[in-house]
Amino acid sequence: MRILHTMLRVGDLQRSIDFYTSVLGMKLLRKTENPEYKYTLAFVGYGNNPDHAELELTYNYGVDSYEMGTAYGHIAIGVDDAAKACDAVRSAGGNVTREAGPVKGGTTVIAFVTDPDGYKVELIQRKE
């Protein structure tokens, strides 16, 4: 078994596609319009299934926002340098909500950014 994708409901599909592609460097992998059922799907990621997990961005016609609830945590993305990644996110118009630094109680360097719908994305500095 493997994780194929995570689905996020978004209030403005193009705004979300722009964030994940222009700010976080993902690619728009495919888009499916379903007017009969009043939704559109866009899959973004750094590569396609099955080699890479994808994000499914779901836009339900007429819904422009969702409540986050208390169960959702974050999406995690590995980066070479968390501070440089924060600079790149900021330069691209993204919102850095926690600057790069060690995780509480550990040494792993992390940062957080927030997408246009309020979803948290953790940047984890990976040692290769």
N, CA, C and O atoms as a GROMACS GRO file, in nm:
protein
  512
    1MET      N    1   0.084  -0.118   0.000
    1MET     CA    2   0.000   0.000   0.000
    1MET      C    3   0.088   0.124   0.000
    1MET      O    4   0.202   0.122   0.046
    2ARG      N    5   0.032   0.232  -0.053
    2ARG     CA    6   0.102   0.360  -0.051
    2ARG      C    7   0.000   0.472  -0.057
    2ARG      O    8  -0.111   0.455  -0.107
    3ILE      N    9   0.040   0.588  -0.006
    3ILE     CA   10  -0.048   0.705  -0.013
    3ILE      C   11  -0.043   0.758  -0.156
    3ILE      O   12   0.065   0.780  -0.210
    4LEU      N   13  -0.160   0.777  -0.216
    4LEU     CA   14  -0.168   0.828  -0.352
    4LEU      C   15  -0.190   0.978  -0.356
    4LEU      O   16  -0.124   1.050  -0.430
    5HIS      N   17  -0.286   1.025  -0.275
    5HIS     CA   18  -0.311   1.170  -0.272
    5HIS      C   19  -0.382   1.209  -0.143
    5HIS      O   20  -0.436   1.126  -0.071
    6THR      N   21  -0.378   1.339  -0.119
    6THR     CA   22  -0.454   1.401  -0.011
    6THR      C   23  -0.547   1.502  -0.076
    6THR      O   24  -0.504   1.577  -0.164
    7MET      N   25  -0.673   1.505  -0.035
    7MET     CA   26  -0.769   1.597  -0.094
    7MET      C   27  -0.792   1.716  -0.001
    7MET      O   28  -0.813   1.699   0.119
    8LEU      N   29  -0.787   1.835  -0.059
    8LEU     CA   30  -0.819   1.958   0.012
    8LEU      C   31  -0.934   2.027  -0.061
    8LEU      O   32  -0.930   2.041  -0.183
    9ARG      N   33  -1.035   2.070   0.012
    9ARG     CA   34  -1.143   2.150  -0.047
    9ARG      C   35  -1.098   2.295  -0.047
    9ARG      O   36  -1.052   2.347   0.055
   10VAL      N   37  -1.111   2.360  -0.161
   10VAL     CA   38  -1.062   2.498  -0.175
   10VAL      C   39  -1.173   2.590  -0.222
   10VAL      O   40  -1.266   2.548  -0.290
   11GLY      N   41  -1.163   2.718  -0.184
   11GLY     CA   42  -1.266   2.816  -0.216
   11GLY      C   43  -1.247   2.885  -0.350
   11GLY      O   44  -1.343   2.939  -0.405
   12ASP      N   45  -1.126   2.884  -0.404
   12ASP     CA   46  -1.096   2.946  -0.533
   12ASP      C   47  -0.989   2.859  -0.597
   12ASP      O   48  -0.872   2.867  -0.561
   13LEU      N   49  -1.030   2.777  -0.693
   13LEU     CA   50  -0.940   2.677  -0.750
   13LEU      C   51  -0.817   2.738  -0.814
   13LEU      O   52  -0.705   2.690  -0.791
   14GLN      N   53  -0.834   2.842  -0.894
   14GLN     CA   54  -0.718   2.900  -0.961
   14GLN      C   55  -0.620   2.961  -0.861
   14GLN      O   56  -0.499   2.948  -0.877
   15ARG      N   57  -0.671   3.026  -0.758
   15ARG     CA   58  -0.585   3.083  -0.654
   15ARG      C   59  -0.502   2.972  -0.588
   15ARG      O   60  -0.384   2.991  -0.561
   16SER      N   61  -0.565   2.858  -0.561
   16SER     CA   62  -0.493   2.746  -0.499
   16SER      C   63  -0.393   2.683  -0.594
   16SER      O   64  -0.281   2.650  -0.554
   17ILE      N   65  -0.431   2.667  -0.720
   17ILE     CA   66  -0.336   2.615  -0.820
   17ILE      C   67  -0.215   2.708  -0.828
   17ILE      O   68  -0.101   2.662  -0.829
   18ASP      N   69  -0.240   2.838  -0.833
   18ASP     CA   70  -0.130   2.936  -0.839
   18ASP      C   71  -0.038   2.924  -0.719
   18ASP      O   72   0.084   2.930  -0.734
   19PHE      N   73  -0.095   2.908  -0.598
   19PHE     CA   74  -0.014   2.896  -0.478
   19PHE      C   75   0.075   2.772  -0.486
   19PHE      O   76   0.197   2.782  -0.469
   20TYR      N   77   0.016   2.658  -0.512
   20TYR     CA   78   0.093   2.534  -0.509
   20TYR      C   79   0.193   2.524  -0.625
   20TYR      O   80   0.296   2.458  -0.611
   21THR      N   81   0.164   2.587  -0.738
   21THR     CA   82   0.259   2.582  -0.849
   21THR      C   83   0.360   2.696  -0.844
   21THR      O   84   0.480   2.672  -0.853
   22SER      N   85   0.314   2.819  -0.828
   22SER     CA   86   0.405   2.935  -0.832
   22SER      C   87   0.482   2.955  -0.702
   22SER      O   88   0.599   2.994  -0.706
   23VAL      N   89   0.419   2.929  -0.587
   23VAL     CA   90   0.484   2.953  -0.458
   23VAL      C   91   0.561   2.831  -0.410
   23VAL      O   92   0.674   2.844  -0.362
   24LEU      N   93   0.501   2.711  -0.422
   24LEU     CA   94   0.568   2.590  -0.372
   24LEU      C   95   0.633   2.506  -0.481
   24LEU      O   96   0.692   2.402  -0.451
   25GLY      N   97   0.623   2.548  -0.606
   25GLY     CA   98   0.696   2.481  -0.714
   25GLY      C   99   0.641   2.349  -0.762
   25GLY      O  100   0.712   2.273  -0.828
   26MET      N  101   0.516   2.319  -0.730
   26MET     CA  102   0.454   2.196  -0.780
   26MET      C  103   0.412   2.218  -0.925
   26MET      O  104   0.418   2.329  -0.977
   27LYS      N  105   0.369   2.110  -0.988
   27LYS     CA  106   0.317   2.117  -1.124
   27LYS      C  107   0.168   2.084  -1.121
   27LYS      O  108   0.123   2.002  -1.040
   28LEU      N  109   0.092   2.148  -1.211
   28LEU     CA  110  -0.047   2.108  -1.230
   28LEU      C  111  -0.041   1.980  -1.313
   28LEU      O  112   0.000   1.983  -1.428
   29LEU      N  113  -0.083   1.869  -1.254
   29LEU     CA  114  -0.071   1.739  -1.318
   29LEU      C  115  -0.191   1.706  -1.407
   29LEU      O  116  -0.175   1.649  -1.515
   30ARG      N  117  -0.309   1.743  -1.362
   30ARG     CA  118  -0.430   1.723  -1.441
   30ARG      C  119  -0.546   1.796  -1.376
   30ARG      O  120  -0.544   1.826  -1.257
   31LYS      N  121  -0.647   1.824  -1.457
   31LYS     CA  122  -0.765   1.897  -1.409
   31LYS      C  123  -0.887   1.833  -1.473
   31LYS      O  124  -0.887   1.802  -1.592
   32THR      N  125  -0.991   1.813  -1.391
   32THR     CA  126  -1.114   1.750  -1.440
   32THR      C  127  -1.233   1.836  -1.402
   32THR      O  128  -1.254   1.866  -1.285
   33GLU      N  129  -1.310   1.877  -1.502
   33GLU     CA  130  -1.433   1.954  -1.482
   33GLU      C  131  -1.551   1.856  -1.471
   33GLU      O  132  -1.562   1.764  -1.552
   34ASN      N  133  -1.637   1.876  -1.373
   34ASN     CA  134  -1.756   1.793  -1.356
   34ASN      C  135  -1.878   1.881  -1.334
   34ASN      O  136  -1.934   1.882  -1.224
   35PRO      N  137  -1.920   1.956  -1.438
   35PRO     CA  138  -2.030   2.050  -1.422
   35PRO      C  139  -2.163   1.983  -1.382
   35PRO      O  140  -2.243   2.043  -1.312
   36GLU      N  141  -2.186   1.861  -1.426
   36GLU     CA  142  -2.310   1.792  -1.391
   36GLU      C  143  -2.320   1.773  -1.240
   36GLU      O  144  -2.429   1.781  -1.183
   37TYR      N  145  -2.207   1.748  -1.176
   37TYR     CA  146  -2.206   1.726  -1.031
   37TYR      C  147  -2.152   1.848  -0.954
   37TYR      O  148  -2.136   1.843  -0.832
   38LYS      N  149  -2.125   1.955  -1.027
   38LYS     CA  150  -2.090   2.086  -0.971
   38LYS      C  151  -1.960   2.086  -0.890
   38LYS      O  152  -1.954   2.139  -0.779
   39TYR      N  153  -1.856   2.025  -0.948
   39TYR     CA  154  -1.724   2.035  -0.886
   39TYR      C  155  -1.616   2.023  -0.993
   39TYR      O  156  -1.638   1.969  -1.101
   40THR      N  157  -1.498   2.074  -0.959
   40THR     CA  158  -1.379   2.062  -1.044
   40THR      C  159  -1.265   2.012  -0.957
   40THR      O  160  -1.249   2.055  -0.842
   41LEU      N  161  -1.185   1.922  -1.012
   41LEU     CA  162  -1.068   1.869  -0.943
   41LEU      C  163  -0.942   1.913  -1.015
   41LEU      O  164  -0.938   1.917  -1.138
   42ALA      N  165  -0.840   1.946  -0.938
   42ALA     CA  166  -0.708   1.973  -0.994
   42ALA      C  167  -0.608   1.895  -0.909
   42ALA      O  168  -0.610   1.905  -0.786
   43PHE      N  169  -0.522   1.820  -0.973
   43PHE     CA  170  -0.418   1.746  -0.902
   43PHE      C  171  -0.286   1.816  -0.925
   43PHE      O  172  -0.248   1.844  -1.038
   44VAL      N  173  -0.215   1.844  -0.815
   44VAL     CA  174  -0.084   1.909  -0.820
   44VAL      C  175   0.016   1.823  -0.744
   44VAL      O  176  -0.022   1.743  -0.658
   45GLY      N  177   0.143   1.841  -0.777
   45GLY     CA  178   0.247   1.766  -0.707
   45GLY      C  179   0.381   1.787  -0.771
   45GLY      O  180   0.396   1.862  -0.868
   46TYR      N  181   0.480   1.718  -0.716
   46TYR     CA  182   0.617   1.725  -0.769
   46TYR      C  183   0.643   1.614  -0.869
   46TYR      O  184   0.750   1.608  -0.929
   47GLY      N  185   0.547   1.526  -0.887
   47GLY     CA  186   0.553   1.416  -0.981
   47GLY      C  187   0.421   1.340  -0.971
   47GLY      O  188   0.339   1.368  -0.884
   48ASN      N  189   0.403   1.245  -1.061
   48ASN     CA  190   0.277   1.170  -1.069
   48ASN      C  191   0.280   1.042  -0.987
   48ASN      O  192   0.386   0.988  -0.956
   49ASN      N  193   0.159   0.997  -0.952
   49ASN     CA  194   0.143   0.864  -0.895
   49ASN      C  195   0.194   0.762  -0.996
   49ASN      O  196   0.184   0.788  -1.116
   50PRO      N  197   0.246   0.649  -0.956
   50PRO     CA  198   0.257   0.607  -0.818
   50PRO      C  199   0.389   0.647  -0.751
   50PRO      O  200   0.411   0.617  -0.634
   51ASP      N  201   0.476   0.714  -0.826
   51ASP     CA  202   0.608   0.749  -0.770
   51ASP      C  203   0.602   0.862  -0.669
   51ASP      O  204   0.687   0.870  -0.580
   52HIS      N  205   0.504   0.949  -0.680
   52HIS     CA  206   0.491   1.064  -0.591
   52HIS      C  207   0.346   1.077  -0.546
   52HIS      O  208   0.254   1.052  -0.623
   53ALA      N  209   0.327   1.115  -0.421
   53ALA     CA  210   0.192   1.146  -0.373
   53ALA      C  211   0.150   1.280  -0.433
   53ALA      O  212   0.235   1.366  -0.460
   54GLU      N  213   0.022   1.299  -0.453
   54GLU     CA  214  -0.032   1.420  -0.514
   54GLU      C  215  -0.128   1.488  -0.417
   54GLU      O  216  -0.176   1.427  -0.321
   55LEU      N  217  -0.157   1.616  -0.443
   55LEU     CA  218  -0.263   1.687  -0.374
   55LEU      C  219  -0.380   1.701  -0.471
   55LEU      O  220  -0.362   1.746  -0.584
   56GLU      N  221  -0.497   1.663  -0.427
   56GLU     CA  222  -0.620   1.682  -0.504
   56GLU      C  223  -0.688   1.806  -0.448
   56GLU      O  224  -0.733   1.807  -0.334
   57LEU      N  225  -0.696   1.909  -0.529
   57LEU     CA  226  -0.766   2.032  -0.491
   57LEU      C  227  -0.906   2.023  -0.546
   57LEU      O  228  -0.925   2.012  -0.668
   58THR      N  229  -1.005   2.026  -0.458
   58THR     CA  230  -1.145   2.010  -0.498
   58THR      C  231  -1.218   2.142  -0.480
   58THR      O  232  -1.223   2.198  -0.370
   59TYR      N  233  -1.275   2.191  -0.590
   59TYR     CA  234  -1.359   2.310  -0.583
   59TYR      C  235  -1.503   2.268  -0.606
   59TYR      O  236  -1.537   2.218  -0.713
   60ASN      N  237  -1.588   2.289  -0.505
   60ASN     CA  238  -1.732   2.265  -0.517
   60ASN      C  239  -1.797   2.396  -0.555
   60ASN      O  240  -1.784   2.496  -0.484
   61TYR      N  241  -1.867   2.397  -0.668
   61TYR     CA  242  -1.927   2.520  -0.720
   61TYR      C  243  -2.006   2.593  -0.612
   61TYR      O  244  -2.087   2.534  -0.540
   62GLY      N  245  -1.980   2.723  -0.601
   62GLY     CA  246  -2.055   2.808  -0.510
   62GLY      C  247  -2.007   2.809  -0.365
   62GLY      O  248  -2.063   2.881  -0.283
   63VAL      N  249  -1.904   2.731  -0.333
   63VAL     CA  250  -1.852   2.729  -0.196
   63VAL      C  251  -1.717   2.800  -0.196
   63VAL      O  252  -1.622   2.754  -0.258
   64ASP      N  253  -1.710   2.914  -0.125
   64ASP     CA  254  -1.585   2.991  -0.130
   64ASP      C  255  -1.499   2.981  -0.005
   64ASP      O  256  -1.390   3.039  -0.001
   65SER      N  257  -1.545   2.908   0.097
   65SER     CA  258  -1.461   2.888   0.215
   65SER      C  259  -1.511   2.769   0.295
   65SER      O  260  -1.626   2.728   0.284
   66TYR      N  261  -1.421   2.714   0.375
   66TYR     CA  262  -1.451   2.600   0.461
   66TYR      C  263  -1.397   2.628   0.600
   66TYR      O  264  -1.303   2.706   0.616
   67GLU      N  265  -1.455   2.564   0.700
   67GLU     CA  266  -1.401   2.570   0.835
   67GLU      C  267  -1.294   2.462   0.846
   67GLU      O  268  -1.313   2.350   0.800
   68MET      N  269  -1.182   2.497   0.908
   68MET     CA  270  -1.071   2.403   0.919
   68MET      C  271  -1.099   2.289   1.016
   68MET      O  272  -1.053   2.177   0.994
   69GLY      N  273  -1.173   2.317   1.122
   69GLY     CA  274  -1.192   2.215   1.224
   69GLY      C  275  -1.066   2.201   1.308
   69GLY      O  276  -0.969   2.274   1.288
   70THR      N  277  -1.068   2.108   1.400
   70THR     CA  278  -0.952   2.092   1.488
   70THR      C  279  -0.874   1.964   1.460
   70THR      O  280  -0.772   1.940   1.524
   71ALA      N  281  -0.918   1.883   1.366
   71ALA     CA  282  -0.849   1.758   1.338
   71ALA      C  283  -0.735   1.775   1.238
   71ALA      O  284  -0.634   1.706   1.247
   72TYR      N  285  -0.750   1.866   1.142
   72TYR     CA  286  -0.648   1.883   1.039
   72TYR      C  287  -0.520   1.940   1.100
   72TYR      O  288  -0.526   2.032   1.181
   73GLY      N  289  -0.406   1.885   1.060
   73GLY     CA  290  -0.277   1.934   1.107
   73GLY      C  291  -0.207   2.012   0.997
   73GLY      O  292  -0.215   2.134   0.991
   74HIS      N  293  -0.136   1.940   0.909
   74HIS     CA  294  -0.061   2.006   0.804
   74HIS      C  295  -0.015   1.906   0.699
   74HIS      O  296  -0.023   1.785   0.718
   75ILE      N  297   0.032   1.960   0.589
   75ILE     CA  298   0.101   1.884   0.485
   75ILE      C  299   0.249   1.908   0.508
   75ILE      O  300   0.287   2.019   0.545
   76ALA      N  301   0.334   1.808   0.488
   76ALA     CA  302   0.478   1.826   0.507
   76ALA      C  303   0.551   1.809   0.374
   76ALA      O  304   0.521   1.718   0.296
   77ILE      N  305   0.647   1.899   0.350
   77ILE     CA  306   0.729   1.894   0.229
   77ILE      C  307   0.875   1.901   0.271
   77ILE      O  308   0.914   1.987   0.350
   78GLY      N  309   0.956   1.811   0.218
   78GLY     CA  310   1.099   1.812   0.244
   78GLY      C  311   1.168   1.917   0.160
   78GLY      O  312   1.141   1.929   0.040
   79VAL      N  313   1.258   1.993   0.221
   79VAL     CA  314   1.335   2.097   0.150
   79VAL      C  315   1.482   2.084   0.189
   79VAL      O  316   1.515   2.030   0.294
   80ASP      N  317   1.571   2.135   0.104
   80ASP     CA  318   1.714   2.132   0.134
   80ASP      C  319   1.751   2.232   0.243
   80ASP      O  320   1.832   2.201   0.330
   81ASP      N  321   1.692   2.351   0.237
   81ASP     CA  322   1.725   2.458   0.330
   81ASP      C  323   1.596   2.532   0.364
   81ASP      O  324   1.540   2.602   0.280
   82ALA      N  325   1.548   2.517   0.488
   82ALA     CA  326   1.419   2.574   0.526
   82ALA      C  327   1.420   2.726   0.521
   82ALA      O  328   1.320   2.786   0.482
   83ALA      N  329   1.529   2.790   0.560
   83ALA     CA  330   1.535   2.937   0.558
   83ALA      C  331   1.529   2.989   0.414
   83ALA      O  332   1.458   3.085   0.386
   84LYS      N  333   1.603   2.925   0.324
   84LYS     CA  334   1.598   2.965   0.182
   84LYS      C  335   1.460   2.940   0.123
   84LYS      O  336   1.410   3.018   0.042
   85ALA      N  337   1.397   2.829   0.164
   85ALA     CA  338   1.263   2.799   0.114
   85ALA      C  339   1.164   2.907   0.161
   85ALA      O  340   1.076   2.947   0.085
   86CYS      N  341   1.180   2.954   0.286
   86CYS     CA  342   1.093   3.061   0.336
   86CYS      C  343   1.113   3.188   0.254
   86CYS      O  344   1.016   3.256   0.219
   87ASP      N  345   1.238   3.221   0.224
   87ASP     CA  346   1.266   3.339   0.142
   87ASP      C  347   1.201   3.327   0.005
   87ASP      O  348   1.144   3.423  -0.046
   88ALA      N  349   1.209   3.209  -0.055
   88ALA     CA  350   1.149   3.187  -0.187
   88ALA      C  351   0.997   3.198  -0.180
   88ALA      O  352   0.935   3.256  -0.269
   89VAL      N  353   0.937   3.143  -0.075
   89VAL     CA  354   0.792   3.152  -0.058
   89VAL      C  355   0.749   3.298  -0.045
   89VAL      O  356   0.654   3.342  -0.109
   90ARG      N  357   0.822   3.372   0.039
   90ARG     CA  358   0.791   3.515   0.058
   90ARG      C  359   0.806   3.592  -0.072
   90ARG      O  360   0.721   3.675  -0.106
   91SER      N  361   0.914   3.565  -0.147
   91SER     CA  362   0.939   3.634  -0.273
   91SER      C  363   0.829   3.608  -0.375
   91SER      O  364   0.799   3.693  -0.460
   92ALA      N  365   0.768   3.489  -0.366
   92ALA     CA  366   0.661   3.452  -0.459
   92ALA      C  367   0.524   3.497  -0.410
   92ALA      O  368   0.422   3.466  -0.473
   93GLY      N  369   0.520   3.570  -0.296
   93GLY     CA  370   0.393   3.621  -0.245
   93GLY      C  371   0.326   3.531  -0.144
   93GLY      O  372   0.212   3.558  -0.106
   94GLY      N  373   0.394   3.426  -0.099
   94GLY     CA  374   0.336   3.334  -0.001
   94GLY      C  375   0.348   3.387   0.141
   94GLY      O  376   0.421   3.483   0.167
   95ASN      N  377   0.277   3.323   0.233
   95ASN     CA  378   0.268   3.366   0.372
   95ASN      C  379   0.346   3.269   0.462
   95ASN      O  380   0.301   3.157   0.487
   96VAL      N  381   0.461   3.313   0.512
   96VAL     CA  382   0.539   3.233   0.607
   96VAL      C  383   0.483   3.262   0.745
   96VAL      O  384   0.480   3.376   0.790
   97THR      N  385   0.437   3.157   0.814
   97THR     CA  386   0.374   3.176   0.946
   97THR      C  387   0.463   3.130   1.061
   97THR      O  388   0.433   3.158   1.177
   98ARG      N  389   0.570   3.058   1.031
   98ARG     CA  390   0.672   3.022   1.130
   98ARG      C  391   0.805   3.017   1.058
   98ARG      O  392   0.824   2.938   0.966
   99GLU      N  393   0.896   3.102   1.100
   99GLU     CA  394   1.028   3.106   1.038
   99GLU      C  395   1.105   2.977   1.065
   99GLU      O  396   1.074   2.904   1.159
  100ALA      N  397   1.204   2.951   0.984
  100ALA     CA  398   1.286   2.831   0.997
  100ALA      C  399   1.359   2.830   1.130
  100ALA      O  400   1.418   2.930   1.172
  101GLY      N  401   1.355   2.717   1.197
  101GLY     CA  402   1.424   2.698   1.323
  101GLY      C  403   1.397   2.558   1.375
  101GLY      O  404   1.313   2.486   1.321
  102PRO      N  405   1.469   2.520   1.480
  102PRO     CA  406   1.451   2.384   1.532
  102PRO      C  407   1.311   2.362   1.589
  102PRO      O  408   1.252   2.451   1.649
  103VAL      N  409   1.262   2.241   1.568
  103VAL     CA  410   1.133   2.202   1.625
  103VAL      C  411   1.147   2.200   1.777
  103VAL      O  412   1.253   2.168   1.830
  104LYS      N  413   1.039   2.235   1.846
  104LYS     CA  414   1.043   2.233   1.993
  104LYS      C  415   1.079   2.093   2.041
  104LYS      O  416   1.017   1.994   2.000
  105GLY      N  417   1.178   2.085   2.127
  105GLY     CA  418   1.219   1.958   2.183
  105GLY      C  419   1.306   1.874   2.092
  105GLY      O  420   1.329   1.756   2.120
  106GLY      N  421   1.356   1.933   1.983
  106GLY     CA  422   1.439   1.856   1.890
  106GLY      C  423   1.536   1.943   1.814
  106GLY      O  424   1.554   2.061   1.846
  107THR      N  425   1.599   1.886   1.715
  107THR     CA  426   1.698   1.960   1.637
  107THR      C  427   1.660   1.974   1.490
  107THR      O  428   1.725   2.050   1.417
  108THR      N  429   1.557   1.905   1.445
  108THR     CA  430   1.515   1.916   1.306
  108THR      C  431   1.467   2.058   1.278
  108THR      O  432   1.387   2.113   1.353
  109VAL      N  433   1.518   2.116   1.169
  109VAL     CA  434   1.480   2.253   1.132
  109VAL      C  435   1.352   2.247   1.048
  109VAL      O  436   1.345   2.176   0.947
  110ILE      N  437   1.253   2.323   1.092
  110ILE     CA  438   1.124   2.329   1.023
  110ILE      C  439   1.080   2.474   1.007
  110ILE      O  440   1.134   2.565   1.070
  111ALA      N  441   0.982   2.494   0.921
  111ALA     CA  442   0.914   2.623   0.904
  111ALA      C  443   0.771   2.590   0.863
  111ALA      O  444   0.741   2.478   0.824
  112PHE      N  445   0.683   2.690   0.871
  112PHE     CA  446   0.546   2.672   0.826
  112PHE      C  447   0.504   2.786   0.734
  112PHE      O  448   0.539   2.901   0.756
  113VAL      N  449   0.429   2.750   0.630
  113VAL     CA  450   0.365   2.848   0.544
  113VAL      C  451   0.216   2.814   0.543
  113VAL      O  452   0.177   2.702   0.578
  114THR      N  453   0.134   2.910   0.504
  114THR     CA  454  -0.010   2.889   0.499
  114THR      C  455  -0.059   2.916   0.358
  114THR      O  456  -0.022   3.017   0.298
  115ASP      N  457  -0.141   2.826   0.305
  115ASP     CA  458  -0.193   2.846   0.170
  115ASP      C  459  -0.311   2.943   0.174
  115ASP      O  460  -0.354   2.981   0.283
  116PRO      N  461  -0.363   2.984   0.058
  116PRO     CA  462  -0.470   3.084   0.056
  116PRO      C  463  -0.599   3.044   0.128
  116PRO      O  464  -0.678   3.131   0.165
  117ASP      N  465  -0.621   2.914   0.148
  117ASP     CA  466  -0.740   2.869   0.218
  117ASP      C  467  -0.716   2.846   0.366
  117ASP      O  468  -0.807   2.806   0.439
  118GLY      N  469  -0.593   2.871   0.413
  118GLY     CA  470  -0.562   2.856   0.554
  118GLY      C  471  -0.499   2.722   0.591
  118GLY      O  472  -0.471   2.698   0.708
  119TYR      N  473  -0.475   2.635   0.493
  119TYR     CA  474  -0.410   2.508   0.522
  119TYR      C  475  -0.263   2.531   0.553
  119TYR      O  476  -0.196   2.610   0.486
  120LYS      N  477  -0.213   2.462   0.655
  120LYS     CA  478  -0.074   2.474   0.695
  120LYS      C  479   0.012   2.377   0.614
  120LYS      O  480  -0.027   2.263   0.589
  121VAL      N  481   0.130   2.425   0.574
  121VAL     CA  482   0.228   2.343   0.503
  121VAL      C  483   0.359   2.354   0.579
  121VAL      O  484   0.414   2.463   0.594
  122GLU      N  485   0.408   2.242   0.628
  122GLU     CA  486   0.534   2.240   0.701
  122GLU      C  487   0.648   2.214   0.603
  122GLU      O  488   0.639   2.125   0.518
  123LEU      N  489   0.754   2.292   0.616
  123LEU     CA  490   0.876   2.271   0.537
  123LEU      C  491   0.977   2.208   0.631
  123LEU      O  492   1.014   2.269   0.731
  124ILE      N  493   1.022   2.087   0.600
  124ILE     CA  494   1.116   2.015   0.686
  124ILE      C  495   1.251   2.008   0.616
  124ILE      O  496   1.263   1.953   0.506
  125GLN      N  497   1.351   2.063   0.681
  125GLN     CA  498   1.486   2.060   0.623
  125GLN      C  499   1.540   1.919   0.634
  125GLN      O  500   1.551   1.863   0.743
  126ARG      N  501   1.572   1.861   0.517
  126ARG     CA  502   1.618   1.724   0.510
  126ARG      C  503   1.767   1.719   0.484
  126ARG      O  504   1.817   1.795   0.401
  127LYS      N  505   1.838   1.632   0.552
  127LYS     CA  506   1.980   1.613   0.528
  127LYS      C  507   1.995   1.496   0.431
  127LYS      O  508   1.951   1.385   0.459
  128GLU      N  509   2.055   1.523   0.319
  128GLU     CA  510   2.072   1.417   0.216
  128GLU      C  511   2.210   1.359   0.224
  128GLU      O  512   2.243   1.269   0.146
   0.00000   0.00000   0.00000
